[in-house]
Amino acid sequence: MPSPDNKRLRVLLILLALVSFSFIVHYHVTKLPNYTCPVSGEAVDPKRFTEYKGKTIYFCCRVCLGQFERNPEKYEANVSQLN
């Protein structure tokens, strides 16, 4: 019979796996106008975005979002190449 600590660990790991899986499914099912950050080229975080010329643009982090908001013209070519 498994010890209570092993059982708790197993339950915790299963919950962690389920949460991870649901995040992955949500991230890949959600249709975003861009999946790469126009500033860094990294994968975007769906919680970090701004509106630019009528488009919602997503970023990987708050630093890139801030850089874009301070000087959007610098990254305009990258925005036009986004998926």
HTML snippet that shows the backbone in 3Dmol.js (N, CA, C, O; Angstrom):
<script src="https://3Dmol.org/build/3Dmol-min.js"></script>
<div id="view" style="width:600px;height:400px;position:relative"></div>
<script>
const pdb = `
ATOM      1  N   MET A   1       0.841  -1.181   0.000  1.00  0.00           N
ATOM      2  CA  MET A   1       0.000   0.000   0.000  1.00  0.00           C
ATOM      3  C   MET A   1       0.892   1.252   0.000  1.00  0.00           C
ATOM      4  O   MET A   1       1.810   1.366   0.812  1.00  0.00           O
ATOM      5  N   PRO A   2       0.607   2.206  -0.937  1.00  0.00           N
ATOM      6  CA  PRO A   2       1.454   3.390  -1.021  1.00  0.00           C
ATOM      7  C   PRO A   2       1.306   4.268   0.221  1.00  0.00           C
ATOM      8  O   PRO A   2       0.237   4.345   0.828  1.00  0.00           O
ATOM      9  N   SER A   3       2.398   4.921   0.578  1.00  0.00           N
ATOM     10  CA  SER A   3       2.360   5.825   1.721  1.00  0.00           C
ATOM     11  C   SER A   3       1.559   7.074   1.363  1.00  0.00           C
ATOM     12  O   SER A   3       1.419   7.405   0.186  1.00  0.00           O
ATOM     13  N   PRO A   4       1.030   7.773   2.376  1.00  0.00           N
ATOM     14  CA  PRO A   4       0.260   9.000   2.100  1.00  0.00           C
ATOM     15  C   PRO A   4       1.073  10.047   1.334  1.00  0.00           C
ATOM     16  O   PRO A   4       0.529  10.781   0.509  1.00  0.00           O
ATOM     17  N   ASP A   5       2.384  10.113   1.614  1.00  0.00           N
ATOM     18  CA  ASP A   5       3.219  11.088   0.895  1.00  0.00           C
ATOM     19  C   ASP A   5       3.319  10.745  -0.585  1.00  0.00           C
ATOM     20  O   ASP A   5       3.259  11.634  -1.434  1.00  0.00           O
ATOM     21  N   ASN A   6       3.471   9.457  -0.900  1.00  0.00           N
ATOM     22  CA  ASN A   6       3.533   9.039  -2.308  1.00  0.00           C
ATOM     23  C   ASN A   6       2.211   9.301  -3.003  1.00  0.00           C
ATOM     24  O   ASN A   6       2.188   9.716  -4.161  1.00  0.00           O
ATOM     25  N   LYS A   7       1.124   9.066  -2.314  1.00  0.00           N
ATOM     26  CA  LYS A   7      -0.191   9.299  -2.907  1.00  0.00           C
ATOM     27  C   LYS A   7      -0.388  10.790  -3.186  1.00  0.00           C
ATOM     28  O   LYS A   7      -0.884  11.166  -4.248  1.00  0.00           O
ATOM     29  N   ARG A   8      -0.003  11.629  -2.241  1.00  0.00           N
ATOM     30  CA  ARG A   8      -0.116  13.082  -2.439  1.00  0.00           C
ATOM     31  C   ARG A   8       0.747  13.548  -3.609  1.00  0.00           C
ATOM     32  O   ARG A   8       0.328  14.376  -4.418  1.00  0.00           O
ATOM     33  N   LEU A   9       1.941  13.007  -3.682  1.00  0.00           N
ATOM     34  CA  LEU A   9       2.846  13.370  -4.773  1.00  0.00           C
ATOM     35  C   LEU A   9       2.250  12.956  -6.116  1.00  0.00           C
ATOM     36  O   LEU A   9       2.299  13.721  -7.079  1.00  0.00           O
ATOM     37  N   ARG A  10       1.696  11.766  -6.182  1.00  0.00           N
ATOM     38  CA  ARG A  10       1.069  11.295  -7.422  1.00  0.00           C
ATOM     39  C   ARG A  10      -0.101  12.186  -7.827  1.00  0.00           C
ATOM     40  O   ARG A  10      -0.239  12.544  -8.997  1.00  0.00           O
ATOM     41  N   VAL A  11      -0.943  12.542  -6.857  1.00  0.00           N
ATOM     42  CA  VAL A  11      -2.083  13.422  -7.139  1.00  0.00           C
ATOM     43  C   VAL A  11      -1.591  14.781  -7.610  1.00  0.00           C
ATOM     44  O   VAL A  11      -2.134  15.339  -8.564  1.00  0.00           O
ATOM     45  N   LEU A  12      -0.587  15.311  -6.965  1.00  0.00           N
ATOM     46  CA  LEU A  12      -0.019  16.601  -7.353  1.00  0.00           C
ATOM     47  C   LEU A  12       0.539  16.556  -8.775  1.00  0.00           C
ATOM     48  O   LEU A  12       0.319  17.480  -9.558  1.00  0.00           O
ATOM     49  N   LEU A  13       1.248  15.501  -9.105  1.00  0.00           N
ATOM     50  CA  LEU A  13       1.808  15.366 -10.454  1.00  0.00           C
ATOM     51  C   LEU A  13       0.718  15.241 -11.510  1.00  0.00           C
ATOM     52  O   LEU A  13       0.835  15.801 -12.599  1.00  0.00           O
ATOM     53  N   ILE A  14      -0.338  14.510 -11.187  1.00  0.00           N
ATOM     54  CA  ILE A  14      -1.454  14.378 -12.130  1.00  0.00           C
ATOM     55  C   ILE A  14      -2.127  15.729 -12.338  1.00  0.00           C
ATOM     56  O   ILE A  14      -2.437  16.096 -13.471  1.00  0.00           O
ATOM     57  N   LEU A  15      -2.354  16.470 -11.265  1.00  0.00           N
ATOM     58  CA  LEU A  15      -2.957  17.802 -11.397  1.00  0.00           C
ATOM     59  C   LEU A  15      -2.069  18.741 -12.201  1.00  0.00           C
ATOM     60  O   LEU A  15      -2.557  19.496 -13.042  1.00  0.00           O
ATOM     61  N   LEU A  16      -0.792  18.695 -11.948  1.00  0.00           N
ATOM     62  CA  LEU A  16       0.152  19.524 -12.703  1.00  0.00           C
ATOM     63  C   LEU A  16       0.121  19.169 -14.191  1.00  0.00           C
ATOM     64  O   LEU A  16       0.140  20.056 -15.044  1.00  0.00           O
ATOM     65  N   ALA A  17       0.073  17.894 -14.493  1.00  0.00           N
ATOM     66  CA  ALA A  17       0.008  17.460 -15.892  1.00  0.00           C
ATOM     67  C   ALA A  17      -1.276  17.936 -16.552  1.00  0.00           C
ATOM     68  O   ALA A  17      -1.254  18.375 -17.702  1.00  0.00           O
ATOM     69  N   LEU A  18      -2.394  17.855 -15.841  1.00  0.00           N
ATOM     70  CA  LEU A  18      -3.677  18.298 -16.406  1.00  0.00           C
ATOM     71  C   LEU A  18      -3.691  19.804 -16.655  1.00  0.00           C
ATOM     72  O   LEU A  18      -4.177  20.261 -17.690  1.00  0.00           O
ATOM     73  N   VAL A  19      -3.167  20.560 -15.722  1.00  0.00           N
ATOM     74  CA  VAL A  19      -3.110  22.014 -15.895  1.00  0.00           C
ATOM     75  C   VAL A  19      -2.199  22.362 -17.073  1.00  0.00           C
ATOM     76  O   VAL A  19      -2.543  23.214 -17.892  1.00  0.00           O
ATOM     77  N   SER A  20      -1.058  21.715 -17.161  1.00  0.00           N
ATOM     78  CA  SER A  20      -0.131  21.964 -18.273  1.00  0.00           C
ATOM     79  C   SER A  20      -0.779  21.619 -19.601  1.00  0.00           C
ATOM     80  O   SER A  20      -0.677  22.379 -20.564  1.00  0.00           O
ATOM     81  N   PHE A  21      -1.438  20.485 -19.653  1.00  0.00           N
ATOM     82  CA  PHE A  21      -2.086  20.054 -20.890  1.00  0.00           C
ATOM     83  C   PHE A  21      -3.177  21.037 -21.303  1.00  0.00           C
ATOM     84  O   PHE A  21      -3.289  21.379 -22.480  1.00  0.00           O
ATOM     85  N   SER A  22      -3.986  21.497 -20.342  1.00  0.00           N
ATOM     86  CA  SER A  22      -5.068  22.417 -20.684  1.00  0.00           C
ATOM     87  C   SER A  22      -4.512  23.747 -21.181  1.00  0.00           C
ATOM     88  O   SER A  22      -5.091  24.362 -22.077  1.00  0.00           O
ATOM     89  N   PHE A  23      -3.390  24.200 -20.606  1.00  0.00           N
ATOM     90  CA  PHE A  23      -2.774  25.433 -21.080  1.00  0.00           C
ATOM     91  C   PHE A  23      -2.272  25.261 -22.511  1.00  0.00           C
ATOM     92  O   PHE A  23      -2.473  26.136 -23.353  1.00  0.00           O
ATOM     93  N   ILE A  24      -1.624  24.144 -22.781  1.00  0.00           N
ATOM     94  CA  ILE A  24      -1.093  23.889 -24.124  1.00  0.00           C
ATOM     95  C   ILE A  24      -2.225  23.835 -25.140  1.00  0.00           C
ATOM     96  O   ILE A  24      -2.124  24.424 -26.216  1.00  0.00           O
ATOM     97  N   VAL A  25      -3.301  23.131 -24.806  1.00  0.00           N
ATOM     98  CA  VAL A  25      -4.439  23.033 -25.722  1.00  0.00           C
ATOM     99  C   VAL A  25      -5.036  24.405 -25.952  1.00  0.00           C
ATOM    100  O   VAL A  25      -5.311  24.775 -27.094  1.00  0.00           O
ATOM    101  N   HIS A  26      -5.242  25.171 -24.882  1.00  0.00           N
ATOM    102  CA  HIS A  26      -5.820  26.510 -25.033  1.00  0.00           C
ATOM    103  C   HIS A  26      -4.913  27.388 -25.888  1.00  0.00           C
ATOM    104  O   HIS A  26      -5.395  28.103 -26.767  1.00  0.00           O
ATOM    105  N   TYR A  27      -3.628  27.342 -25.643  1.00  0.00           N
ATOM    106  CA  TYR A  27      -2.691  28.184 -26.380  1.00  0.00           C
ATOM    107  C   TYR A  27      -2.694  27.853 -27.870  1.00  0.00           C
ATOM    108  O   TYR A  27      -2.646  28.753 -28.709  1.00  0.00           O
ATOM    109  N   HIS A  28      -2.752  26.562 -28.198  1.00  0.00           N
ATOM    110  CA  HIS A  28      -2.689  26.178 -29.605  1.00  0.00           C
ATOM    111  C   HIS A  28      -4.027  26.276 -30.311  1.00  0.00           C
ATOM    112  O   HIS A  28      -4.065  26.373 -31.538  1.00  0.00           O
ATOM    113  N   VAL A  29      -5.124  26.255 -29.573  1.00  0.00           N
ATOM    114  CA  VAL A  29      -6.439  26.364 -30.186  1.00  0.00           C
ATOM    115  C   VAL A  29      -6.812  27.828 -30.385  1.00  0.00           C
ATOM    116  O   VAL A  29      -7.522  28.173 -31.329  1.00  0.00           O
ATOM    117  N   THR A  30      -6.329  28.680 -29.494  1.00  0.00           N
ATOM    118  CA  THR A  30      -6.637  30.100 -29.584  1.00  0.00           C
ATOM    119  C   THR A  30      -6.010  30.673 -30.852  1.00  0.00           C
ATOM    120  O   THR A  30      -4.810  30.527 -31.088  1.00  0.00           O
ATOM    121  N   LYS A  31      -6.828  31.318 -31.651  1.00  0.00           N
ATOM    122  CA  LYS A  31      -6.326  31.938 -32.882  1.00  0.00           C
ATOM    123  C   LYS A  31      -5.825  33.341 -32.565  1.00  0.00           C
ATOM    124  O   LYS A  31      -6.607  34.229 -32.226  1.00  0.00           O
ATOM    125  N   LEU A  32      -4.551  33.526 -32.676  1.00  0.00           N
ATOM    126  CA  LEU A  32      -3.949  34.837 -32.478  1.00  0.00           C
ATOM    127  C   LEU A  32      -3.472  35.359 -33.828  1.00  0.00           C
ATOM    128  O   LEU A  32      -3.083  34.577 -34.696  1.00  0.00           O
ATOM    129  N   PRO A  33      -3.499  36.673 -34.006  1.00  0.00           N
ATOM    130  CA  PRO A  33      -3.007  37.214 -35.275  1.00  0.00           C
ATOM    131  C   PRO A  33      -1.502  37.035 -35.445  1.00  0.00           C
ATOM    132  O   PRO A  33      -1.003  37.021 -36.570  1.00  0.00           O
ATOM    133  N   ASN A  34      -0.780  36.897 -34.340  1.00  0.00           N
ATOM    134  CA  ASN A  34       0.652  36.622 -34.432  1.00  0.00           C
ATOM    135  C   ASN A  34       1.069  35.712 -33.279  1.00  0.00           C
ATOM    136  O   ASN A  34       0.600  35.850 -32.149  1.00  0.00           O
ATOM    137  N   TYR A  35       1.950  34.792 -33.596  1.00  0.00           N
ATOM    138  CA  TYR A  35       2.461  33.857 -32.588  1.00  0.00           C
ATOM    139  C   TYR A  35       3.901  34.167 -32.211  1.00  0.00           C
ATOM    140  O   TYR A  35       4.439  33.568 -31.280  1.00  0.00           O
ATOM    141  N   THR A  36       4.525  35.088 -32.916  1.00  0.00           N
ATOM    142  CA  THR A  36       5.885  35.503 -32.592  1.00  0.00           C
ATOM    143  C   THR A  36       5.897  36.996 -32.290  1.00  0.00           C
ATOM    144  O   THR A  36       5.189  37.780 -32.922  1.00  0.00           O
ATOM    145  N   CYS A  37       6.697  37.364 -31.336  1.00  0.00           N
ATOM    146  CA  CYS A  37       6.808  38.749 -30.896  1.00  0.00           C
ATOM    147  C   CYS A  37       7.506  39.580 -31.980  1.00  0.00           C
ATOM    148  O   CYS A  37       8.565  39.182 -32.466  1.00  0.00           O
ATOM    149  N   PRO A  38       6.932  40.726 -32.369  1.00  0.00           N
ATOM    150  CA  PRO A  38       7.574  41.547 -33.402  1.00  0.00           C
ATOM    151  C   PRO A  38       8.857  42.229 -32.934  1.00  0.00           C
ATOM    152  O   PRO A  38       9.617  42.749 -33.751  1.00  0.00           O
ATOM    153  N   VAL A  39       9.100  42.229 -31.629  1.00  0.00           N
ATOM    154  CA  VAL A  39      10.310  42.865 -31.099  1.00  0.00           C
ATOM    155  C   VAL A  39      11.439  41.846 -30.968  1.00  0.00           C
ATOM    156  O   VAL A  39      12.556  42.095 -31.424  1.00  0.00           O
ATOM    157  N   SER A  40      11.151  40.694 -30.344  1.00  0.00           N
ATOM    158  CA  SER A  40      12.217  39.722 -30.056  1.00  0.00           C
ATOM    159  C   SER A  40      12.199  38.489 -30.951  1.00  0.00           C
ATOM    160  O   SER A  40      13.219  37.817 -31.104  1.00  0.00           O
ATOM    161  N   GLY A  41      11.053  38.190 -31.540  1.00  0.00           N
ATOM    162  CA  GLY A  41      10.929  36.977 -32.334  1.00  0.00           C
ATOM    163  C   GLY A  41      10.582  35.747 -31.507  1.00  0.00           C
ATOM    164  O   GLY A  41      10.477  34.649 -32.053  1.00  0.00           O
ATOM    165  N   GLU A  42      10.400  35.911 -30.194  1.00  0.00           N
ATOM    166  CA  GLU A  42      10.040  34.800 -29.301  1.00  0.00           C
ATOM    167  C   GLU A  42       8.548  34.505 -29.399  1.00  0.00           C
ATOM    168  O   GLU A  42       7.792  35.282 -29.983  1.00  0.00           O
ATOM    169  N   ALA A  43       8.127  33.385 -28.828  1.00  0.00           N
ATOM    170  CA  ALA A  43       6.702  33.033 -28.765  1.00  0.00           C
ATOM    171  C   ALA A  43       5.969  34.051 -27.891  1.00  0.00           C
ATOM    172  O   ALA A  43       6.508  34.513 -26.885  1.00  0.00           O
ATOM    173  N   VAL A  44       4.745  34.397 -28.275  1.00  0.00           N
ATOM    174  CA  VAL A  44       3.995  35.435 -27.558  1.00  0.00           C
ATOM    175  C   VAL A  44       3.283  34.881 -26.331  1.00  0.00           C
ATOM    176  O   VAL A  44       3.039  33.680 -26.209  1.00  0.00           O
ATOM    177  N   ASP A  45       2.962  35.794 -25.437  1.00  0.00           N
ATOM    178  CA  ASP A  45       2.125  35.537 -24.270  1.00  0.00           C
ATOM    179  C   ASP A  45       0.772  36.171 -24.589  1.00  0.00           C
ATOM    180  O   ASP A  45       0.706  37.387 -24.774  1.00  0.00           O
ATOM    181  N   PRO A  46      -0.309  35.393 -24.660  1.00  0.00           N
ATOM    182  CA  PRO A  46      -1.619  35.956 -25.044  1.00  0.00           C
ATOM    183  C   PRO A  46      -2.130  37.053 -24.110  1.00  0.00           C
ATOM    184  O   PRO A  46      -3.088  37.747 -24.448  1.00  0.00           O
ATOM    185  N   LYS A  47      -1.512  37.218 -22.950  1.00  0.00           N
ATOM    186  CA  LYS A  47      -1.935  38.270 -22.026  1.00  0.00           C
ATOM    187  C   LYS A  47      -1.240  39.600 -22.296  1.00  0.00           C
ATOM    188  O   LYS A  47      -1.604  40.611 -21.695  1.00  0.00           O
ATOM    189  N   ARG A  48      -0.253  39.624 -23.180  1.00  0.00           N
ATOM    190  CA  ARG A  48       0.515  40.841 -23.463  1.00  0.00           C
ATOM    191  C   ARG A  48       0.223  41.306 -24.889  1.00  0.00           C
ATOM    192  O   ARG A  48       0.678  40.695 -25.856  1.00  0.00           O
ATOM    193  N   PHE A  49      -0.534  42.385 -25.008  1.00  0.00           N
ATOM    194  CA  PHE A  49      -0.898  42.868 -26.340  1.00  0.00           C
ATOM    195  C   PHE A  49      -1.184  44.356 -26.315  1.00  0.00           C
ATOM    196  O   PHE A  49      -1.355  44.961 -25.257  1.00  0.00           O
ATOM    197  N   THR A  50      -1.231  44.929 -27.509  1.00  0.00           N
ATOM    198  CA  THR A  50      -1.618  46.318 -27.690  1.00  0.00           C
ATOM    199  C   THR A  50      -2.329  46.434 -29.032  1.00  0.00           C
ATOM    200  O   THR A  50      -2.252  45.533 -29.868  1.00  0.00           O
ATOM    201  N   GLU A  51      -3.005  47.523 -29.223  1.00  0.00           N
ATOM    202  CA  GLU A  51      -3.653  47.814 -30.506  1.00  0.00           C
ATOM    203  C   GLU A  51      -2.745  48.737 -31.304  1.00  0.00           C
ATOM    204  O   GLU A  51      -2.207  49.709 -30.775  1.00  0.00           O
ATOM    205  N   TYR A  52      -2.582  48.424 -32.575  1.00  0.00           N
ATOM    206  CA  TYR A  52      -1.749  49.261 -33.442  1.00  0.00           C
ATOM    207  C   TYR A  52      -2.361  49.284 -34.826  1.00  0.00           C
ATOM    208  O   TYR A  52      -2.467  48.251 -35.488  1.00  0.00           O
ATOM    209  N   LYS A  53      -2.761  50.461 -35.258  1.00  0.00           N
ATOM    210  CA  LYS A  53      -3.375  50.652 -36.578  1.00  0.00           C
ATOM    211  C   LYS A  53      -4.517  49.666 -36.810  1.00  0.00           C
ATOM    212  O   LYS A  53      -4.625  49.056 -37.874  1.00  0.00           O
ATOM    213  N   GLY A  54      -5.361  49.523 -35.801  1.00  0.00           N
ATOM    214  CA  GLY A  54      -6.539  48.669 -35.924  1.00  0.00           C
ATOM    215  C   GLY A  54      -6.281  47.182 -35.763  1.00  0.00           C
ATOM    216  O   GLY A  54      -7.204  46.379 -35.903  1.00  0.00           O
ATOM    217  N   LYS A  55      -5.036  46.797 -35.470  1.00  0.00           N
ATOM    218  CA  LYS A  55      -4.690  45.386 -35.278  1.00  0.00           C
ATOM    219  C   LYS A  55      -4.311  45.148 -33.822  1.00  0.00           C
ATOM    220  O   LYS A  55      -3.746  46.023 -33.167  1.00  0.00           O
ATOM    221  N   THR A  56      -4.626  43.960 -33.325  1.00  0.00           N
ATOM    222  CA  THR A  56      -4.151  43.550 -32.012  1.00  0.00           C
ATOM    223  C   THR A  56      -2.827  42.829 -32.215  1.00  0.00           C
ATOM    224  O   THR A  56      -2.757  41.832 -32.934  1.00  0.00           O
ATOM    225  N   ILE A  57      -1.787  43.334 -31.585  1.00  0.00           N
ATOM    226  CA  ILE A  57      -0.448  42.768 -31.712  1.00  0.00           C
ATOM    227  C   ILE A  57      -0.050  42.188 -30.360  1.00  0.00           C
ATOM    228  O   ILE A  57      -0.154  42.863 -29.336  1.00  0.00           O
ATOM    229  N   TYR A  58       0.407  40.937 -30.358  1.00  0.00           N
ATOM    230  CA  TYR A  58       0.805  40.249 -29.133  1.00  0.00           C
ATOM    231  C   TYR A  58       2.329  40.236 -28.986  1.00  0.00           C
ATOM    232  O   TYR A  58       3.067  40.267 -29.970  1.00  0.00           O
ATOM    233  N   PHE A  59       2.778  40.191 -27.723  1.00  0.00           N
ATOM    234  CA  PHE A  59       4.205  40.252 -27.402  1.00  0.00           C
ATOM    235  C   PHE A  59       4.574  39.150 -26.428  1.00  0.00           C
ATOM    236  O   PHE A  59       3.708  38.574 -25.769  1.00  0.00           O
ATOM    237  N   CYS A  60       5.863  38.861 -26.339  1.00  0.00           N
ATOM    238  CA  CYS A  60       6.332  37.796 -25.451  1.00  0.00           C
ATOM    239  C   CYS A  60       6.414  38.245 -23.999  1.00  0.00           C
ATOM    240  O   CYS A  60       6.270  37.424 -23.093  1.00  0.00           O
ATOM    241  N   CYS A  61       6.643  39.530 -23.761  1.00  0.00           N
ATOM    242  CA  CYS A  61       6.839  40.007 -22.384  1.00  0.00           C
ATOM    243  C   CYS A  61       6.513  41.496 -22.310  1.00  0.00           C
ATOM    244  O   CYS A  61       6.314  42.162 -23.326  1.00  0.00           O
ATOM    245  N   ARG A  62       6.465  41.997 -21.076  1.00  0.00           N
ATOM    246  CA  ARG A  62       6.133  43.413 -20.891  1.00  0.00           C
ATOM    247  C   ARG A  62       7.248  44.334 -21.385  1.00  0.00           C
ATOM    248  O   ARG A  62       6.988  45.477 -21.762  1.00  0.00           O
ATOM    249  N   VAL A  63       8.482  43.843 -21.383  1.00  0.00           N
ATOM    250  CA  VAL A  63       9.598  44.664 -21.864  1.00  0.00           C
ATOM    251  C   VAL A  63       9.427  44.940 -23.361  1.00  0.00           C
ATOM    252  O   VAL A  63       9.557  46.079 -23.808  1.00  0.00           O
ATOM    253  N   CYS A  64       9.137  43.892 -24.126  1.00  0.00           N
ATOM    254  CA  CYS A  64       8.943  44.078 -25.573  1.00  0.00           C
ATOM    255  C   CYS A  64       7.708  44.926 -25.862  1.00  0.00           C
ATOM    256  O   CYS A  64       7.718  45.759 -26.768  1.00  0.00           O
ATOM    257  N   LEU A  65       6.655  44.711 -25.096  1.00  0.00           N
ATOM    258  CA  LEU A  65       5.448  45.520 -25.253  1.00  0.00           C
ATOM    259  C   LEU A  65       5.779  46.992 -25.032  1.00  0.00           C
ATOM    260  O   LEU A  65       5.346  47.845 -25.807  1.00  0.00           O
ATOM    261  N   GLY A  66       6.539  47.296 -23.990  1.00  0.00           N
ATOM    262  CA  GLY A  66       6.935  48.677 -23.708  1.00  0.00           C
ATOM    263  C   GLY A  66       7.809  49.267 -24.799  1.00  0.00           C
ATOM    264  O   GLY A  66       7.640  50.424 -25.183  1.00  0.00           O
ATOM    265  N   GLN A  67       8.748  48.466 -25.299  1.00  0.00           N
ATOM    266  CA  GLN A  67       9.615  48.957 -26.380  1.00  0.00           C
ATOM    267  C   GLN A  67       8.788  49.284 -27.619  1.00  0.00           C
ATOM    268  O   GLN A  67       9.020  50.298 -28.277  1.00  0.00           O
ATOM    269  N   PHE A  68       7.831  48.428 -27.929  1.00  0.00           N
ATOM    270  CA  PHE A  68       6.975  48.660 -29.096  1.00  0.00           C
ATOM    271  C   PHE A  68       6.136  49.919 -28.893  1.00  0.00           C
ATOM    272  O   PHE A  68       6.026  50.745 -29.800  1.00  0.00           O
ATOM    273  N   GLU A  69       5.550  50.069 -27.718  1.00  0.00           N
ATOM    274  CA  GLU A  69       4.690  51.226 -27.468  1.00  0.00           C
ATOM    275  C   GLU A  69       5.476  52.535 -27.503  1.00  0.00           C
ATOM    276  O   GLU A  69       4.928  53.569 -27.885  1.00  0.00           O
ATOM    277  N   ARG A  70       6.742  52.509 -27.113  1.00  0.00           N
ATOM    278  CA  ARG A  70       7.570  53.719 -27.160  1.00  0.00           C
ATOM    279  C   ARG A  70       7.972  54.094 -28.584  1.00  0.00           C
ATOM    280  O   ARG A  70       8.126  55.276 -28.889  1.00  0.00           O
ATOM    281  N   ASN A  71       8.144  53.098 -29.463  1.00  0.00           N
ATOM    282  CA  ASN A  71       8.628  53.375 -30.814  1.00  0.00           C
ATOM    283  C   ASN A  71       8.062  52.347 -31.804  1.00  0.00           C
ATOM    284  O   ASN A  71       8.812  51.516 -32.315  1.00  0.00           O
ATOM    285  N   PRO A  72       6.752  52.389 -32.083  1.00  0.00           N
ATOM    286  CA  PRO A  72       6.162  51.370 -32.952  1.00  0.00           C
ATOM    287  C   PRO A  72       6.691  51.405 -34.392  1.00  0.00           C
ATOM    288  O   PRO A  72       6.714  50.376 -35.068  1.00  0.00           O
ATOM    289  N   GLU A  73       7.108  52.562 -34.852  1.00  0.00           N
ATOM    290  CA  GLU A  73       7.609  52.661 -36.230  1.00  0.00           C
ATOM    291  C   GLU A  73       8.860  51.803 -36.431  1.00  0.00           C
ATOM    292  O   GLU A  73       9.096  51.281 -37.520  1.00  0.00           O
ATOM    293  N   LYS A  74       9.647  51.668 -35.379  1.00  0.00           N
ATOM    294  CA  LYS A  74      10.871  50.863 -35.466  1.00  0.00           C
ATOM    295  C   LYS A  74      10.558  49.401 -35.797  1.00  0.00           C
ATOM    296  O   LYS A  74      11.355  48.718 -36.441  1.00  0.00           O
ATOM    297  N   TYR A  75       9.389  48.928 -35.349  1.00  0.00           N
ATOM    298  CA  TYR A  75       9.023  47.522 -35.519  1.00  0.00           C
ATOM    299  C   TYR A  75       7.911  47.316 -36.560  1.00  0.00           C
ATOM    300  O   TYR A  75       7.401  46.207 -36.716  1.00  0.00           O
ATOM    301  N   GLU A  76       7.547  48.375 -37.258  1.00  0.00           N
ATOM    302  CA  GLU A  76       6.444  48.303 -38.221  1.00  0.00           C
ATOM    303  C   GLU A  76       6.689  47.254 -39.305  1.00  0.00           C
ATOM    304  O   GLU A  76       5.759  46.553 -39.705  1.00  0.00           O
ATOM    305  N   ALA A  77       7.902  47.140 -39.773  1.00  0.00           N
ATOM    306  CA  ALA A  77       8.205  46.115 -40.790  1.00  0.00           C
ATOM    307  C   ALA A  77       7.976  44.712 -40.224  1.00  0.00           C
ATOM    308  O   ALA A  77       7.486  43.829 -40.927  1.00  0.00           O
ATOM    309  N   ASN A  78       8.328  44.513 -38.969  1.00  0.00           N
ATOM    310  CA  ASN A  78       8.110  43.197 -38.338  1.00  0.00           C
ATOM    311  C   ASN A  78       6.617  42.910 -38.187  1.00  0.00           C
ATOM    312  O   ASN A  78       6.189  41.767 -38.345  1.00  0.00           O
ATOM    313  N   VAL A  79       5.825  43.936 -37.885  1.00  0.00           N
ATOM    314  CA  VAL A  79       4.391  43.749 -37.726  1.00  0.00           C
ATOM    315  C   VAL A  79       3.764  43.340 -39.043  1.00  0.00           C
ATOM    316  O   VAL A  79       2.884  42.479 -39.064  1.00  0.00           O
ATOM    317  N   SER A  80       4.195  43.935 -40.138  1.00  0.00           N
ATOM    318  CA  SER A  80       3.606  43.602 -41.450  1.00  0.00           C
ATOM    319  C   SER A  80       3.946  42.187 -41.880  1.00  0.00           C
ATOM    320  O   SER A  80       3.246  41.622 -42.721  1.00  0.00           O
ATOM    321  N   GLN A  81       5.010  41.590 -41.323  1.00  0.00           N
ATOM    322  CA  GLN A  81       5.408  40.221 -41.688  1.00  0.00           C
ATOM    323  C   GLN A  81       4.750  39.162 -40.813  1.00  0.00           C
ATOM    324  O   GLN A  81       4.919  37.969 -41.065  1.00  0.00           O
ATOM    325  N   LEU A  82       3.997  39.575 -39.784  1.00  0.00           N
ATOM    326  CA  LEU A  82       3.409  38.615 -38.865  1.00  0.00           C
ATOM    327  C   LEU A  82       2.334  37.788 -39.539  1.00  0.00           C
ATOM    328  O   LEU A  82       1.682  38.239 -40.481  1.00  0.00           O
ATOM    329  N   ASN A  83       2.150  36.538 -39.034  1.00  0.00           N
ATOM    330  CA  ASN A  83       1.154  35.625 -39.630  1.00  0.00           C
ATOM    331  C   ASN A  83      -0.239  36.151 -39.486  1.00  0.00           C
ATOM    332  O   ASN A  83      -1.190  35.508 -39.930  1.00  0.00           O
TER     333      ASN A  83
END
`;
const viewer = $3Dmol.createViewer("view");
viewer.addModel(pdb, "pdb");
viewer.setStyle({}, {cartoon: {color: "spectrum"}});
viewer.zoomTo();
viewer.render();
</script>
